[in-house]
Amino acid sequence: MNTVRIGLLIAQQGSAGLWGPSAEACGRLAVDEINRQSGILKRHVELHVIDAGLSAQSAADAASRAVREQRVSGVVSMIPSYARDSVARVTSDRVPLVYTPQFEGFAGSVMTTGETADELISPALRWLMERKGAR
């Protein structure tokens, strides 16, 4: 059976390592649900958890190794924004990169699922003005 290998690039150390356990649990849950529904195009999905380390360079190196050595078909990342562009540079011509956290809005060639600050604050400000008379 042909397998789809997905790399989950997450910080497992440092202050961003706080996200690690929940990001890994969500990734494993998603892969289990996908595989229960016949995988991706009837191909079984494997999750490869990748430690991004403490810096932009360590994240880029880890992503590059995952593509080269583990032969991941794509990388889903929940990493600090300071590492996003470095990882994008090593994946952009090789595999898709999906960036999941809130971001600044300058994603370039990266697929994003997180919100920008404007998308988060505008509805809250509108609600405050309409419901509470804030100015």
C-alpha positions in Angstrom: 0.0 0.0 0.0 1.3 3.4 -0.9 1.6 5.7 2.1 1.3 9.5 2.5 3.9 10.7 5.0 3.0 14.0 6.7 5.6 15.8 8.8 4.3 17.7 11.9 6.9 20.3 12.6 6.5 21.5 16.2 8.7 22.9 19.0 9.2 20.3 21.6 11.5 22.5 23.7 11.8 26.1 24.8 8.9 28.4 25.4 7.1 27.4 22.2 7.4 23.8 23.4 4.3 24.5 25.5 2.3 23.9 22.3 4.0 20.6 21.5 1.9 18.1 23.3 -1.4 19.5 22.2 -0.2 20.0 18.6 1.0 16.4 18.5 -2.3 15.1 20.0 -4.3 17.0 17.5 -2.1 15.8 14.6 -2.5 12.2 15.7 -6.3 12.5 16.1 -6.6 14.1 12.6 -4.5 11.3 11.1 -6.6 8.6 12.9 -9.8 10.2 11.6 -8.4 10.5 8.0 -7.3 6.8 8.0 -10.7 5.7 9.3 -12.2 7.3 6.2 -9.8 5.5 3.8 -6.9 7.9 4.1 -6.0 10.4 1.4 -7.0 9.2 -2.0 -7.2 5.7 -0.5 -3.6 5.9 0.8 -2.8 5.4 4.4 -1.4 8.5 6.2 1.6 8.3 8.6 2.4 11.2 10.9 6.1 12.0 11.5 6.5 14.3 14.5 9.5 16.6 13.9 11.1 18.7 16.7 11.7 22.2 15.3 14.2 23.0 18.0 14.9 26.4 19.4 15.7 28.6 16.4 14.7 29.3 12.8 17.8 27.5 11.6 17.0 24.4 13.6 13.5 24.4 12.3 14.6 24.7 8.7 17.2 22.0 9.2 14.6 19.6 10.8 12.2 20.2 8.0 14.8 19.7 5.3 15.9 16.4 6.9 12.3 15.2 7.1 11.8 15.8 3.4 15.1 14.3 2.5 15.4 11.3 4.9 11.8 10.6 6.0 10.4 11.5 2.6 7.4 13.4 3.9 5.0 14.5 1.3 4.1 17.7 3.1 4.9 19.6 6.3 2.3 21.0 8.7 3.9 23.4 11.2 3.0 24.9 14.4 6.1 26.9 15.0 6.9 30.5 16.0 6.6 33.0 13.2 10.3 33.8 13.4 10.9 30.3 11.9 8.2 30.3 9.2 10.2 31.9 6.4 13.3 29.8 7.0 11.2 26.6 6.8 9.4 27.9 3.7 12.7 28.4 2.0 13.7 24.8 2.4 10.3 23.3 1.6 8.9 25.6 -1.1 10.3 23.8 -4.1 9.9 20.4 -2.6 6.7 19.9 -0.6 3.7 21.9 0.6 4.1 23.8 3.9 1.0 24.5 6.0 1.4 27.0 8.8 -1.3 26.8 11.5 -0.8 29.5 14.2 -2.0 33.0 14.1 0.3 35.0 11.8 1.2 38.5 10.7 -0.3 38.2 7.2 2.9 37.9 5.3 2.7 34.2 4.3 4.3 34.2 0.9 4.3 30.7 -0.6 3.0 29.2 2.7 -0.5 27.8 3.1 -2.0 29.2 6.3 -4.9 28.2 8.5 -4.4 30.7 11.3 -5.9 34.1 11.6 -4.2 37.5 11.2 -4.5 40.1 13.9 -7.0 42.1 11.9 -9.2 39.0 11.5 -9.2 38.6 15.3 -9.6 42.1 16.5 -12.0 43.6 14.0 -15.0 41.5 15.0 -14.3 42.1 18.7 -14.1 45.9 18.2 -17.3 45.9 16.1 -19.1 43.9 18.9 -17.8 46.4 21.5 -19.0 49.4 19.5 -22.4 47.9 18.7 -23.3 46.2 22.0 -21.4 48.4 24.5 -21.3 51.7 22.8 -17.5 51.8 22.8 -15.8 54.5 20.7 
